[in-house]
Amino acid sequence: MVDFLPITLQPYGRLARLDKPWGSMLLLWPCLWSTSLAADVGSFPDWELVGLFTAGSFIMRGAGCTINDMWDSEYDKKVFRTTSRPLASGELNHTQAMIFLAAQLSAGLGVLVSLPNVEYCFILGASSLPLVVAYPLMKRYTRYPQFVLGLTFNWGAIMGYAAVHGALDYSVILPLYGSGICWTLVYDTLYAHQDKVDDSRLGLQSTALTFGDDQTKPILFMFSTFSLVGWSAAGYNADVISPVFYGGCGLAYSHLLWQVYTANLSDHANLAERFKSNQTLGAIIFASCVTGNFLS
């Protein structure tokens, strides 16, 4: 996608990670799960709303990456995986990044005010901004930055339901949000094992370092199970009775178990492959929500 941009804009495309859309999809999936479960039983989700959340996820994930790189540019210069990022490499400076961030946030605001039940959604959407800004700092101050990432990346589980109803049913939203947080702890802990040597050297924290090689897999198996329970509880409380939904949750759970079981915590390529495979998991849950709700 970045290669199709004019050469002068390509560094901005890389800053927004347009060349790595997996993170944007990880932000999008909880929005789609929530939107689907919020639809009336026996109906499909609002496809216009799906389109708005898709646009918003790509825009706001890009903004989050800009903020992340502005905070971390000095660290990124010292980590092998991140030395080529535009701010770390010097392709862009912080003033250019700040102007670009203002454009990204303006575009995100445009999507936010286009949602139904705009006043309620605006309050909820604005409430996520402190998490977006603070997350990149968390690896300096807490041993569990992936938990804060989970709080941030799964905010869409709240937004989707709010956009449909202008209110929240916490019996649906809390287990759905919790399941997403646990899912994030699984995929981003595995991902963080790629940087554990550099992070340790620089005094940065991650759940990969906190759990250690010996305890990572048992703990992630536990979080995988919590995700299954959360997905299932959210569907049950949303009056989804079709076995298709629960079968899909089981399939997604199996996928998580496969990721953890087959992960090689010292093999960067293996870990990157498992990280990217979460697009399949997100799609399984989305398809299960849509089909299960329609058949209920």
C-alpha positions in Angstrom: 0.0 0.0 0.0 2.8 2.4 0.9 4.5 1.8 -2.5 1.6 3.3 -4.3 2.1 6.6 -2.5 4.2 9.5 -3.9 7.8 9.1 -2.7 7.6 12.1 -0.4 4.6 10.6 1.4 5.9 7.1 1.8 7.7 7.9 5.1 4.3 9.0 6.5 2.7 5.8 5.3 5.3 3.8 7.1 4.9 6.0 10.2 1.2 5.1 10.2 2.1 1.4 9.5 0.1 1.3 6.2 2.7 -1.3 5.2 1.7 -3.4 8.2 -2.1 -3.5 8.4 -2.3 -6.3 10.9 -2.4 -4.0 13.8 -5.2 -2.0 12.3 -7.2 -5.2 11.9 -6.5 -6.1 15.5 -8.1 -2.8 16.5 -11.0 -3.4 14.2 -12.1 -6.9 15.1 -13.5 -6.0 18.6 -15.5 -3.2 16.9 -17.0 -5.7 14.5 -17.7 -8.3 17.2 -19.6 -5.8 19.3 -21.5 -4.3 16.3 -22.6 -7.8 15.3 -23.8 -8.8 18.8 -25.6 -5.5 19.2 -27.7 -6.1 16.1 -31.2 -7.3 16.6 -31.4 -11.1 17.0 -32.0 -12.6 13.5 -30.5 -9.7 11.6 -27.1 -8.8 10.2 -25.0 -5.9 11.5 -25.3 -2.4 10.1 -22.8 -2.5 7.2 -22.5 1.3 7.0 -21.4 1.1 10.6 -19.0 -1.6 9.8 -17.5 0.7 7.1 -17.1 3.6 9.5 -15.4 1.4 12.1 -13.1 0.0 9.4 -12.0 3.5 8.4 -11.7 4.7 12.0 -9.6 1.7 13.0 -7.0 2.3 10.3 -6.9 6.0 11.0 -6.6 5.7 14.8 -4.2 2.8 14.7 -2.0 5.0 12.5 -2.3 7.9 15.0 -1.4 5.6 17.8 1.7 4.5 15.9 2.7 8.1 15.3 2.4 8.8 19.0 4.3 5.6 19.9 7.2 6.5 17.6 7.3 10.1 18.9 7.7 8.8 22.4 10.1 6.0 21.5 12.3 7.4 18.7 15.4 7.3 20.8 14.7 3.7 22.0 13.8 2.6 18.4 17.3 3.6 17.3 18.7 1.0 19.6 16.3 -1.9 18.8 17.1 -4.0 15.7 13.5 -4.5 14.7 12.7 -0.7 14.8 15.8 1.1 13.6 14.2 1.7 10.1 11.1 3.5 11.4 10.9 7.0 9.9 11.6 9.0 13.1 14.3 6.6 14.3 16.1 6.7 11.0 15.8 10.4 10.5 13.5 10.3 7.4 11.0 12.5 9.4 11.5 14.9 12.3 9.2 15.4 15.3 7.6 18.6 13.9 6.6 16.7 10.7 5.2 13.9 12.8 3.2 16.3 15.0 1.6 17.9 12.0 0.8 14.5 10.6 -0.7 13.5 13.9 -3.0 16.5 13.9 -4.2 15.4 10.5 -4.8 11.9 11.6 -6.7 12.9 14.7 -8.8 15.3 12.7 -9.7 12.5 10.3 -10.5 10.3 13.3 -12.7 12.9 14.7 -14.6 13.1 11.4 -15.3 9.4 11.6 -16.3 9.7 15.3 -18.9 12.4 14.7 -20.3 10.3 11.8 -21.4 7.5 14.1 -25.0 7.1 15.2 -25.8 8.3 18.7 -23.0 10.8 18.2 -23.0 12.5 21.6 -22.7 9.2 23.6 -20.1 7.8 21.2 -18.1 11.1 21.3 -17.8 10.8 25.1 -16.8 7.2 24.9 -14.4 7.7 22.0 -12.7 10.7 23.7 -12.4 8.6 26.9 -10.0 6.3 25.1 -7.5 9.0 24.1 -5.6 8.9 27.5 -5.0 5.2 26.9 -3.8 5.9 23.3 -1.3 8.5 24.5 -0.2 6.7 27.6 0.3 3.2 26.3 3.7 3.8 24.6 5.1 4.9 28.0 3.9 1.9 29.9 6.9 -0.3 29.1 8.9 2.3 31.0 6.8 2.2 34.2 5.0 -1.2 34.4 5.8 -4.8 34.0 2.5 -5.4 32.2 2.3 -2.9 29.3 0.5 -5.6 27.2 -2.5 -5.2 29.6 -2.7 -1.5 28.9 -2.5 -2.3 25.2 -5.4 -4.7 25.7 -7.4 -1.9 27.4 -6.7 0.3 24.4 -7.0 -2.0 21.4 -10.3 -3.5 22.6 -12.1 -0.2 23.2 -14.1 -1.0 20.1 -15.9 -3.7 22.0 -17.5 -0.8 23.8 -17.9 1.6 20.9 -19.7 -0.9 18.6 -22.5 -1.5 21.0 -22.8 2.1 21.9 -23.1 3.2 18.3 -25.9 0.8 17.7 -27.9 1.4 20.9 -26.7 4.7 22.4 -26.3 2.8 25.6 -24.3 -0.2 27.0 -25.5 -3.6 28.2 -22.7 -4.4 30.6 -23.6 -8.1 30.7 -22.6 -8.2 27.0 -19.9 -5.6 26.9 -17.8 -6.5 29.9 -17.2 -10.2 29.0 -16.6 -9.2 25.4 -14.1 -6.5 26.4 -12.4 -8.8 28.9 -12.1 -11.6 26.3 -10.4 -9.1 23.9 -8.0 -8.0 26.7 -7.0 -11.6 27.3 -6.6 -12.2 23.6 -4.3 -9.2 23.4 -2.2 -10.5 26.3 -1.7 -13.7 24.4 -0.8 -12.4 21.0 1.3 -9.4 22.2 3.2 -11.3 24.8 4.3 -13.8 22.1 5.1 -10.8 19.9 7.1 -9.1 22.7 9.4 -12.1 22.9 11.0 -10.8 19.7 12.3 -7.8 21.5 13.1 -9.3 25.0 16.8 -9.1 24.6 16.8 -5.4 23.5 14.1 -4.5 26.0 16.1 -6.0 28.9 19.3 -4.2 27.8 17.4 -0.9 27.6 15.6 -1.3 30.9 12.2 -1.6 29.2 9.4 -4.0 30.5 7.0 -6.4 28.8 5.0 -9.4 29.8 7.5 -11.5 27.8 10.1 -10.5 30.4 7.7 -10.6 33.3 6.4 -14.1 32.6 9.8 -15.4 31.4 10.4 -18.2 29.0 9.3 -20.9 31.5 6.0 -19.4 32.5 4.9 -17.7 29.3 3.1 -20.6 27.8 1.2 -21.8 30.9 0.0 -18.3 31.6 -1.0 -17.7 28.0 -3.0 -21.0 28.0 -4.9 -19.6 31.0 -5.6 -16.3 29.2 -6.7 -18.2 26.1 -9.3 -20.0 28.3 -10.5 -16.7 29.7 -11.0 -15.4 26.2 -13.2 -18.4 25.3 -15.3 -17.9 28.5 -15.7 -14.2 27.7 -16.7 -14.7 24.1 -19.2 -17.3 25.1 -20.7 -15.3 27.9 -21.1 -12.2 25.7 -23.0 -14.2 23.1 -25.2 -15.9 25.7 -26.1 -12.6 27.3 -26.8 -11.1 23.9 -29.4 -13.9 23.4 -27.4 -15.7 20.8 -28.5 -19.3 21.0 -27.3 -20.7 17.7 -24.7 -23.5 18.2 -22.8 -22.0 15.2 -21.7 -19.1 17.4 -20.4 -21.4 20.2 -18.7 -23.7 17.7 -16.9 -20.7 16.3 -15.8 -19.6 19.7 -14.4 -23.1 20.2 -12.6 -22.9 16.9 -11.1 -19.6 17.8 -10.0 -21.0 21.2 -8.3 -23.9 19.4 -6.5 -21.4 17.2 -5.2 -19.6 20.3 -4.0 -22.9 21.8 -2.2 -23.7 18.6 -0.5 -20.3 18.6 0.8 -20.8 22.2 1.7 -24.5 21.8 3.7 -24.1 18.6 5.3 -20.7 19.5 9.1 -20.8 19.5 9.9 -18.0 22.0 13.4 -17.6 20.5 12.4 -17.6 16.8 11.4 -14.2 15.4 9.9 -15.6 12.2 7.8 -18.1 14.1 6.5 -15.4 16.5 5.8 -13.0 13.7 3.8 -15.7 11.8 1.7 -16.4 14.9 1.1 -12.7 15.5 -0.2 -12.2 11.9 -2.4 -15.3 12.2 -4.6 -13.5 14.7 -6.4 -12.0 11.6 -7.8 -15.5 11.2 -8.9 -15.6 14.8 -10.6 -12.2 14.6 -12.4 -13.2 11.5 -13.6 -16.5 13.0 -15.2 -14.6 16.0 -16.7 -12.0 13.7 -18.2 -14.6 11.4 -19.5 -16.5 14.4 -21.1 -13.4 15.8 -22.8 -12.5 12.5 -23.9 -16.0 11.7 -24.9 -17.0 15.2 -26.9 -13.8 15.7 -28.7 -14.2 12.4 -29.6 -17.9 13.1 -30.8 -17.3 16.6 
